[in-house]
Amino acid sequence: MITDSLTLDIANGINDRSARGIATAIGRMISSGELVIGAQLPTVRQLSRKLGVSPTTVGEAWRSLAEVGAIETLGRNGSFVRQPTGPGGPRRYRQVAADSDHRGHFALDLSTGTPDSSLLPDLRTALARVSSQTLTISYLDHPVLPQLEEALRHRWPFVPEELTVVDGAMDALDRIAQVVVRLGDRVIVEHPTFPPLLDLLEKIGADVIGVEVDAEGMNVEALTAALEQKPTALFLQPRAQNPTGVTMSAQRAQHIANAIVASGHSESITIIEDDHAGDIAVGELNSIGNHLPTRTVHIRSYSKSHGPDLRLAAVGGAGDVISAAANRRLLGPGWSSRILQAVLLELLDDQATLESLSHARAEYARRRQEVVQILSERNVFSTGTDGINLWVRVSDERSALMTLAAQGIGAAPGTPFLVNTHPDSMRLTVGLLGATSDIEATAQAIASAATTSGSGRRGQR
């Protein structure tokens, strides 16, 4: 039996009376324990009357909560709080790859976000060196090879309280998010940002706040406003931001840290940095951890620099967060392959590998700059200075993608990267371009597509 007092209590906890606002407020009540597992919720009509909104709005909120497994609806028997289980798969992530009708059929697919395999280090020598080693004595061995941990700590941008190794940057983001973000929590991300991160946060049931990125990183004024909403986490990419290619300046890192401290929430927020580009980035790594080391978790991926199939990323920083993630991992995979860890250790100081990485950095920078130069000459706007991806402003997203597809070129639509409204855009992995003649021809095609108008404009989000 639902009492009027319970309905009133729930209504009083809802400030934003949109469907999304209602869902996230209820989610926070469930996460905080105000609404316990098994509690019966008001009916759609009861709550809609109390809030002064349409039953359709509350119904949409209830559907959102049901999708993340936070509530269970039993028809006339009512709706009940249940243990959240999370919704389905990587919706945005699947949209990033070139149009599914053409996927795999492009002569040049620039939608992938993957590195050029010809610029990756040769792993054969390192593999040969470690192939005969026995690296696991007990299933309870430390998850990181001691020599690798020492090498990683030496390279870390600040002194980490704890450090571990996981299976790539997305594995790291998943495991850290599961520790610090609960259903209904507000989290801040860059806008635009990496679609799988948005999928992940949506799966958890977080209330995502997008903060615009400018030439030096996350906009401090917008971040300050977002911090007033008491977020539990802030996700950012310190260099070669995907998709914009922006690298955070040292001054901006300081200002972001200052804004967090000034907000009064520095002890309750976790900053998660995803340095996905790693050793192929030309920009300086400026970490918030230099200013807030006990609240920062820094992720360093080796997929784009040393090879996607290494599937390794190091995670270091806030000890309470990393220990919790590592302990939970013991109940699953336990550790990342120590053979692959040994390969990475061999590569970190291998002279041939260091020369290969230096060449790759310079080559990626050259390819990117040549495309940017041609686009600029055609008055096509692009952002950033670093990384293998380029974020390009277009007149009409759908028309631009179709124009490129007709020429055998795949590109990623901008929409999956967005949290807020944004001018039509697309992301292209220009790091995959090779010879100068190919770069010029492709850049000219991109410029033409960017200025193509059509009737297929997406609506404002």
N, C-alpha and C positions, 0 to 999 in steps of 0.2 A: 504494500500500500504506500503510495507516494503522498507525503504530506505537503501542505502548502509551504510550511517552513523550509523543507528541504529544497523545494523548487525556488523559493526566494533566496536561499543561501547560494544556490548555484547561479541564479541570475545576477546576484550582487557581485559575483566573482568574474563576470564577463563585461569587459569594457568595450571591446570591439564587437559590434553586433552583426558583422558579416559572417557568412558561413565559415570562412577560414578562422576568423577571430573566435567564434564560438567553439570550434573544434580544438584549437590550440589551448584555450582557457580550460576546457574540460580535461584536456590532456595533462595540463599542469596540475590540476586538482587530483588526478589519478596518480601522477608521479610523486606528488608530495604526501599522499596518503589521506588527503581530505575526503576523497572518494575511494573507499576500500574495494578490493576485489570481491565481487559478488553483489555489490550495492545496486539496487534498482534505480534507474534514472527516470526523470519525469518523461511523460509522453511528449511527442513533438508538439501537440496542440497546447499542452500545459505550459511548456517553456516558451513557445512562440507568443502566447498571450502575455506572459510575465515580462518578456523582453520587448514586446511591441513590434515584432517582426513577423513576416509571413511564415507559415508552416513549411513552405518550400525551403526557406533559408535554413531552418533548424534541421530539416530532413537532409540537406546537403552536408551539414556538419556531422550528423549521425552517420551518414554513409562514409565520410572521410575517416571517422573514428573506427568504423567497422573494418575499413580496408587495412588499417594498421593493426587490427586485432585488439584494439583497446576496449571495444564494447561488443556485445553480442545481442542482436535483435531477434526476438522470438515471437514476432507478430503481435497478436492480442495479449500475449503473456508479458509483454514489455521488453525493455532493453536493460542490459545488465553490464556492469564493469567486469572486464576479464583481464587476464595477464596479456599485455601486448605481445604480439608475435611478429609484426611487420608485414607489409604487403609484398607484392611480386617483384619482378626483375628490373633490369636496368633500362627503363623506358627511354630516358634521354640519351643514354650511351648508345643505344641502338640507332638513334636518329642521327648521330654524328657521322657515321660512315656514309659514304655516298649513297644516293637513292637506291633502295633495295631492288628496284627493277633493273638497275644497271650495274649493281655491285659485282666486281670481278670482271667487268667487261670494258673497263676504261683502259685506253692505251697508257694513260698517265693518271694515276689515282693520288691526288693530293689531299684526300680526306682523312688519311689514316692516323696522323700524329706520330708515326714511327720513324726511327732514325734510318739513315742510308746504310744498308748493310756493308757497302764497300768502304765505309769510313769507320767501321768497328774494329777494335784491336783483334789480332789473331790469338785465339785461345789455345791453339794446339800445344805450344810449348808448356804453358802453365798446366794444362790438363795432364800432360805426360809426367810432369814433376810430382803431381799429387795422386795419380791413378793407383799407385800401389800402397798408399798410406791407409792405416786403420785409425780413424779419427774419433770413433765413438766406442768408449769402454763400458759406459753405463747409460741407461735411458734417463738417468737423473743428472748427467753431466751438465755443466753450465751451457746454456744455449748458444753462447758465442765463443768461438775459439779465442783463447787468451791472447795470442799474438795479434789476431785481427782486432780485438777490442782495444789493445794498446795502440795499434796503428790508427784506428778510427778516432780514438780520443785525442790523439796528437793532431788530427786534421779537423777537429770539431770547432765550430765558430765561437763557442763558449764552453766553460767547464760543465759537463753534464753530470747531474747527480746519479743517473743510471743510464745504461746504454744496452740495447739489444739489437738483434738482427731478425728481420722478417722477410716474407716472400714478396717484395716489391712495394712500391709506394701506396698502391690502393689497399694492399693488405694492412699496411701501417695505418692508413687513414681509417679503415674499418675498425681495427682493434682499438685505436685510441678513441674514436667516436663512441664506441660501445661503452667505454669507461666513463667518459665525461658528459655525454649527452643523453638525456632521458626524454620520454614522450612529452611533448608540449614545451620543452625548453627552447628558448630563443637562442639562435646562433647567428653569428655574422660571417658572411663570405664576401669575397670580392665579386664585383659585377662588371663584366661577365666573368664566369669561372668555369672550371672543368665539369662537364655534365655528370660523370660518374659520382662526383662528390655530392651533387644535388640529388641524384638518385639515392645515394646512401642516407643522406639526412632526411629525405622524404620517407624512406623505409623505417627509420627510427621514429618518425613522427615529430620531427623538430619544426619549429617556426623559424623559417630562414629569412634573414634580413640581408639584402644585397647593398653593398657600399661601392660606389663608383671608383674606378681606378683611373688615375691620370698619369702623366709622364714619369712621376717619381714613385708611384705606388698608390696604396689606398688613400682616398681623400680624407684628410684629418677632420675637416668640419663635418662631413657626413658621418664619419665614424663616431665623432663625439655625440652627435644626435642619437645614433644607434645604441651607444653605450648606456644611454639613459633608460633603455628598456631592459637592463640587467641581463644581458646574455651570459650563458655559461661557457661559451667557446667562441673563438675567433679563428677562422681558417684563412691562411694566405699563402701565396707563393712568393718568396723573396726575390727571385730572379727568373728571367725568361718566362714570365707569367703566361700560362696557357688559358686563353688564346691570345692575349694582347701583345705578348713579347716584352712587357714592361719589367724593368729591374728596379727594385726599391732602392732609393738612395740612402746613404748613411743618415742624412738629416731627417728624411721621412721616417726612418726606423726610430730615431730618437723622439720625434714628435708623436708617433703612434704610441710609444711606450709612455710618454708624458700624459697623453690623453687617457690611457687606461688607468694610470695612477690617479689622475685628477678626478676620474669618474667615481672613485671610492670603491670600485669593484675588483681591484687588482688581486685580491686574495681569493676571489670566487670565480675568476675567469681563467680558462686555459687557452693559451695561444698555440695553435698548431701550424707549423711552417712546413710546407712541402717543397723541398729543393729538388724538383723532379729532373731538371736539366743537368745538374751536377757539373761534371768536368767538361761538358761541351758548351757551357755558358761562358761568354766573354766578360759579362758584368761581374762586379765585385759582390761577394756575398755579405749582405748586411742583415744580421739576425736581431730580432727583438730580444733574443736570449742574452745578448750583450748587456741589456738593460734590466730584463726581468727573467733571470735564469731559472728561478724556481717555479715559474708559471708557464714556461715555454717548453714545448715539445718540438724538436727539430727532426725532420725526416730527410734523409739523404739517399736518393735513389741512384742505382748504378745501371739501370736498364737502358737508358738512352745513350750513355757514354760507353759502357763496357759490353752491353748486349742484352736485349730483352729476355733471352732465355736463361740468363743468370738468375732472374727473378729474385734479386736481393735488394733490400734497402735497410739502412741503419736508422735506428730511432734513439735519440738521446735527449736528455733534459730533465724535466720535472720528475723526480724520483717516485712520488706516490702514484702518478699516472702510469708511468712505464712499468713499474713493478706490478701494478694491478693487471695491466695488459699481458705481461709476460707470464704471470701466475695463471691467468685464465687460459693462456695458450698451452700450458702444460696438460690441460685436460682435452686438448685437440691434437694438433700436429706435433706439439712439444718443442720442436726447434726447426730451423731451416737447415737444409743439407750442409753438413760440415765439409763435404767434398767441394761444394760450390763456394763455401766460405774460404776454404784453402786456396781455391783458384783465384778468388778476388784478392786475397792476401798476396799471392804471387804477383798479380797484376799491378797492385798499388805502387810498387817501387820498381817495376820492370822498365828498363830504359826504352825498349822498343815500344812498349805500351804507352809510355809517357810521350814519346815522339808521335805516335799514332793519334793520341788525344789532342796534342798541339795542332797537328795538321787538320784534324776534324773541326776543331774550334774555328780555325782560320777559314776553312772551306765553307762551313755553314754560314759564317758571318759574311763571306763574300757573296754567296748565293742570295742571301736575304737582302743585302744592300743593293745588289744589282736589280732585283725585282722592285724594291722600294723606289729606286731612282727612276725606273721607267714609269711606274705608277704615278709618281710625283709629277713627272713631265706631262702626264695625261690628266692631271688634276684629280687623281683618285686618292682618297685619304686612307692611310693605314697607320697602325699604332706600333709603339715599342721599338726596341733596338736590339733585341737578343733572342736567341733560341731558334728552333727549326720551324716554328709556325708564324704565320702572318695573319693578322685580323684586318680585314678590308671592308671599308664602308661601300655599300652598293645602293643603287637607286631602288632596286626591287630584288629581294632575296631569291624568290622562286625563279624569276626571269633570268637572273645571273647564273643560278645553278643549271638551268635548262640550256642556256646558251653555251656554257662550258661543256656540258654533257654532250651536246651535239658535235663538239670538236674532240670528243674522246678524253676530256679532262674531268676528273672527279674532284669535288670540293665539299667541305662540311658546311651545312647550313648554320647560320648564327643562332637561330631560335633556341636550340637545346642548351646553349651556354648562358641563357638569360634568366635573371631573377626578376628584374624590373623591366619597364619599357626601354627600348633602345632603338636607334636607327638601324635599318636593315643592314646586315653584315654577313660575312662568311669567313670561315677559317681555311687557310691553305697551308699545307706542310711543304713550304718552299725549300726546306732542307733536302728534299728528295730530288731537286733539280740538279742536273749534271753539267754538261758542256755549256759554254757561254751562249752558243747559238740557240740551244734549247731554252735557256733562261730568257733570252730576249723574245723569242717567239711566244713562249708561254705567258710572259709578263704582258705582252701586247694583247693576248687573248683575254687575260684576266681584266685588263683595263677596259677593253671593249665590253665585256660582260658586266662589269661593275656599273657602267653607264646605261645599260639596257633597261628600258622601262617596260612595264607590262600591266595587265589587269589582274595579276594574281597576287597582289600584295596581301600579306598576312595582316590581320587586325591587330590593333594595339593590345598588348598583354597587360 
